[in-house]
Amino acid sequence: MKYQKLVKEVEGVGKLKLSEQENFYRDVLNESSNDLEVMVAATFYLGMAYYYEANYT
């Protein structure tokens, strides 16, 4: 996945349940192991999802 596509999908993904968000971001991380920009952004957005859910585990 390219960075621009990830940014476009983040808003829609944010409306999903946390478990579905985790699955999405983990899939992105698995697919984008060679693209550092995408990996950093996906990790950041996953962290934000945990923060908004107040799930710090």
Secondary structure, 3 states (H helix, E strand, C coil): CCHHHHHHHHHHHCCCCHHHHHHHHHHHHHHCCCCHHHHHHHHHHHHHHHHHHCCCC
